[in-house]
Amino acid sequence: MPAPNVATEEKRIKSVPYKPESPDSRIVKAGRALFFEHGFTRVSTDMIAKEASVSKATLYKYFPSMVEVLKAVTAVEAESFEAGTITDVNDIDELRDALVTYGTNLMRFLNDPEIIQFSQMMFEEAREHPDIAAEFYNAAYGRGLRRLSSMFEQAIDKGFFEPSCTPTEVSEQLLGMWEGLPFTRALMGVTKRPFPRPKEWCEKCVDQFLSSSI
């Protein structure tokens, strides 16, 4: 076998074009880093532009306001734990599997110390900035409600799940069971890791929930 031509290999490597991250991606990453460190209201457009290495004009081109940056950061975080969740359910077993997968990923996400700290800061700021609180709620908790409601709507339409309340109300009940006091304790600093066994916790909640709802 002939020895590799080092010069040719180096030329090949150098010929591969470098693809830097897009400006909007850098802005979202910068926003996440700064929001998680300082909270939302303490971060300025100047800080994000500097952290993302973009001009303020570029920042406003992609995100007309700071709230839009927050919504984008929240969406990226949500996508990180929604991956792998079944979007189409055809029977009660598929519904259970989809709920357990979604819930387990969510609990693991909520175990992250950064997420706990960021949630603490957002709740503190929400008291003085109700408009921002509403936007954050819709982007974070509202997204989860819509995702679960979609699963329950399918189950109801296909006739294998007949709850006594609306899909949104059912979703709120299940989310309440999942997060419950464990996440409240984490927000209050009583515990650092709210869900020691995320999958086991989610399975227990889902099984109890489905048995009492059907």
Helices and strands as residue ranges (DSSP letters): H 6-15, H 23-38, H 45-52, H 56-62, H 66-82, H 92-110, H 113-126, H 130-139, H 141-157, H 167-187, H 198-213
